[in-house]
Amino acid sequence: RVFSSSRVDMQFQRKSIIIDARGHLMGRLACIVSKTLLQGQKVVVVRCEEINISGSLYRNKLKYHEFLRKRMNTNPSHGPYHFRAPAKIFWRVVRGMLPHKLSRGKTALSKLKCFEGVPPPYDKKKRVVVPSALRVLRLKQRRKFCVLSRLSSEVGWKYENTINKMEARRKAKAAVWYKKKKVDAVPAQVARGKAREAIAPYKAILKNYGY
């Protein structure tokens, strides 16, 4: 299933929509997520470290260092707070697109969860993408871009290697599960084939009667 930004696919669901953020442009994805949250939908965004940002790493790093300079002069602990983790950076981008100081915006923001990697139980649930926010579809080929995990690690995030190890472990387990699923599916396919052959004469009779 593909999660699209069109009105047809944006219908309300009781379950959370789990978005795999890998290869999505940050601003475009945040825009669609914020609109979905305001409609009352719960959204979970996984693999935030794989989000792309248009523009070179050098340019985005300069922008982030400029942001780091913005603080309360007399007491920096009063804010603004400069998140380094990719999930928190994306969460803050979405917050900027919501009226988060009003009760409506607070409620919407409480329905959002962001994670690095794919933690349980989301590793065993169906994940979707947003075509209108994918970099391969929305950014011209020659344009430069950077990955959020690299930007985060260069401004103070310390868990890039940890997340990479955990993701490698998850992918290895998923590959074993998928291989077993394919093997288990063979008897069912054979049974369906035999059933098709068995009912073929009856289908021919029904076809003569216009069914």
C-alpha positions as CSV (number, residue, x, y, z in Angstrom):
1,R,0.0,0.0,0.0
2,V,1.2,3.5,-0.8
3,F,0.3,6.5,1.4
4,S,-0.3,9.4,-0.9
5,S,-0.9,13.1,-0.1
6,S,-4.1,13.2,-2.3
7,R,-7.4,13.6,-0.5
8,V,-8.7,10.2,-1.6
9,D,-6.0,8.3,0.4
10,M,-6.0,10.7,3.4
11,Q,-9.1,9.2,4.9
12,F,-9.1,8.9,8.7
13,Q,-8.0,5.6,10.2
14,R,-8.2,4.3,13.8
15,K,-4.8,2.8,13.5
16,S,-1.6,4.9,13.3
17,I,-0.1,5.5,9.8
18,I,3.5,4.3,9.9
19,I,5.7,6.2,7.5
20,D,9.1,5.0,6.5
21,A,11.0,8.3,6.1
22,R,13.9,6.9,4.1
23,G,14.6,9.0,1.0
24,H,11.9,11.7,1.7
25,L,12.6,15.4,1.6
26,M,12.3,16.8,5.1
27,G,10.1,19.9,4.4
28,R,7.7,18.2,2.1
29,L,7.2,15.2,4.4
30,A,6.8,17.5,7.4
31,C,4.1,19.5,5.5
32,I,2.0,16.4,4.7
33,V,2.5,14.9,8.2
34,S,1.4,18.2,9.9
35,K,-1.8,18.4,7.8
36,T,-2.6,14.8,8.5
37,L,-2.1,15.4,12.3
38,L,-4.5,18.3,12.2
39,Q,-7.2,16.0,10.8
40,G,-6.9,13.9,14.0
41,Q,-4.9,11.0,12.5
42,K,-2.1,9.4,14.5
43,V,1.3,9.3,12.6
44,V,4.5,7.3,13.4
45,V,7.6,8.3,11.4
46,V,10.4,5.7,11.5
47,R,14.0,5.8,10.0
48,C,14.2,9.6,10.5
49,E,18.0,9.4,10.2
50,E,17.5,8.5,6.5
51,I,15.6,11.7,5.7
52,N,17.1,13.9,2.9
53,I,17.5,17.6,2.9
54,S,18.0,19.5,-0.4
55,G,21.2,21.5,-0.7
56,S,24.8,20.3,0.0
57,L,26.0,19.1,3.4
58,Y,28.3,22.1,3.7
59,R,25.4,24.6,3.1
60,N,23.1,22.9,5.6
61,K,25.8,22.6,8.2
62,L,26.4,26.4,7.9
63,K,22.6,26.9,8.4
64,Y,22.6,24.7,11.5
65,H,25.6,26.4,13.1
66,E,23.8,29.7,12.6
67,F,20.8,28.2,14.3
68,L,23.0,27.0,17.2
69,R,24.0,30.7,17.9
70,K,20.4,31.6,18.6
71,R,19.9,31.4,22.4
72,M,18.8,33.4,25.4
73,N,21.7,35.6,26.2
74,T,21.3,35.8,30.0
75,N,20.1,32.2,30.6
76,P,20.6,29.8,27.6
77,S,18.9,27.0,29.5
78,H,15.6,28.8,28.9
79,G,15.9,28.0,25.2
80,P,15.7,27.8,22.3
81,Y,16.7,24.2,22.5
82,H,18.8,22.8,19.7
83,F,18.1,19.1,19.1
84,R,20.8,17.0,17.5
85,A,18.9,13.7,17.1
86,P,17.4,13.3,13.6
87,A,14.0,12.2,15.1
88,K,13.9,15.3,17.3
89,I,15.0,17.6,14.5
90,F,12.1,16.3,12.3
91,W,9.7,16.6,15.2
92,R,10.7,20.2,15.6
93,V,10.2,20.9,11.9
94,V,6.6,19.5,12.2
95,R,6.0,21.5,15.3
96,G,6.9,24.7,13.4
97,M,4.1,23.9,10.9
98,L,1.4,23.4,13.7
99,P,-0.3,26.0,15.9
100,H,1.4,24.2,18.8
101,K,0.6,26.9,21.4
102,L,-3.1,26.4,21.0
103,S,-5.0,23.3,22.3
104,R,-5.7,22.2,18.7
105,G,-2.0,22.2,17.8
106,K,-1.0,20.6,21.1
107,T,-3.5,17.7,20.5
108,A,-2.2,17.2,16.9
109,L,1.5,17.2,18.1
110,S,0.7,14.6,20.8
111,K,-0.4,12.2,18.0
112,L,3.1,12.3,16.4
113,K,5.9,9.8,17.2
114,C,9.3,9.9,15.5
115,F,12.1,7.3,15.8
116,E,15.6,6.6,14.5
117,G,15.6,3.1,13.0
118,V,12.6,0.9,13.2
119,P,12.0,-0.1,16.8
120,P,9.5,-2.8,18.0
121,P,6.6,-3.1,17.4
122,Y,6.8,-1.1,14.2
123,D,9.4,-3.5,12.7
124,K,6.6,-6.1,12.2
125,K,4.0,-3.6,10.9
126,K,3.2,-2.4,7.4
127,R,5.1,0.8,6.6
128,V,4.2,3.3,3.8
129,V,5.8,6.1,1.8
130,V,4.6,9.5,0.6
131,P,5.2,9.7,-3.2
132,S,4.8,13.5,-3.3
133,A,7.7,13.9,-0.8
134,L,10.1,11.4,-2.2
135,R,13.5,12.9,-3.3
136,V,13.7,10.8,-6.5
137,L,10.4,12.2,-7.7
138,R,10.6,15.8,-6.4
139,L,14.3,16.8,-6.7
140,K,16.1,17.2,-10.0
141,Q,18.8,14.7,-10.6
142,R,21.7,17.2,-10.7
143,R,20.7,18.9,-7.4
144,K,22.8,18.3,-4.3
145,F,21.3,16.9,-1.2
146,C,22.4,15.6,2.2
147,V,21.3,12.9,4.6
148,L,20.0,14.0,8.1
149,S,22.1,11.3,10.0
150,R,25.4,12.8,8.7
151,L,24.3,16.4,9.5
152,S,23.2,15.3,13.0
153,S,26.4,13.4,13.7
154,E,28.5,16.4,12.6
155,V,26.7,18.8,15.0
156,G,26.8,16.5,18.0
157,W,24.6,13.4,17.7
158,K,26.5,10.4,19.1
159,Y,24.4,7.4,18.2
160,E,24.9,7.0,14.4
161,N,27.0,3.9,14.7
162,T,24.6,2.4,17.3
163,I,21.6,2.9,15.0
164,N,23.5,1.5,12.0
165,K,24.3,-1.7,14.0
166,M,20.7,-2.1,15.2
167,E,19.4,-1.6,11.7
168,A,21.8,-4.2,10.3
169,R,20.6,-6.7,12.9
170,R,16.9,-5.9,12.1
171,K,17.5,-6.3,8.3
172,A,19.3,-9.6,8.8
173,K,16.3,-10.9,10.9
174,A,13.8,-9.6,8.3
175,A,15.7,-11.4,5.5
176,V,15.5,-14.7,7.3
177,W,11.8,-14.2,8.0
178,Y,11.1,-13.3,4.3
179,K,13.0,-16.4,3.1
180,K,10.9,-18.6,5.4
181,K,7.7,-16.9,4.2
182,K,8.5,-17.6,0.6
183,V,9.2,-21.3,1.4
184,D,6.0,-21.6,3.4
185,A,4.0,-20.0,0.5
186,V,5.0,-22.7,-2.0
187,P,2.5,-25.5,-0.7
188,A,-0.3,-22.9,-0.7
189,Q,0.4,-22.0,-4.3
190,V,0.5,-25.7,-5.3
191,A,-2.8,-26.3,-3.6
192,R,-4.4,-23.3,-5.4
193,G,-3.1,-24.7,-8.7
194,K,-4.7,-28.1,-8.0
195,A,-7.9,-26.5,-6.9
196,R,-8.0,-24.4,-10.2
197,E,-7.6,-27.6,-12.2
198,A,-10.3,-29.4,-10.3
199,I,-12.9,-26.7,-10.7
200,A,-12.1,-26.0,-14.4
201,P,-14.8,-28.3,-15.8
202,Y,-17.4,-26.8,-13.5
203,K,-16.4,-23.3,-14.5
204,A,-16.8,-24.2,-18.2
205,I,-20.4,-25.4,-17.5
206,L,-21.2,-22.2,-15.6
207,K,-19.8,-20.1,-18.5
208,N,-22.2,-21.8,-20.9
209,Y,-25.1,-20.5,-18.7
210,G,-23.7,-17.0,-18.7
211,Y,-21.9,-16.9,-15.3
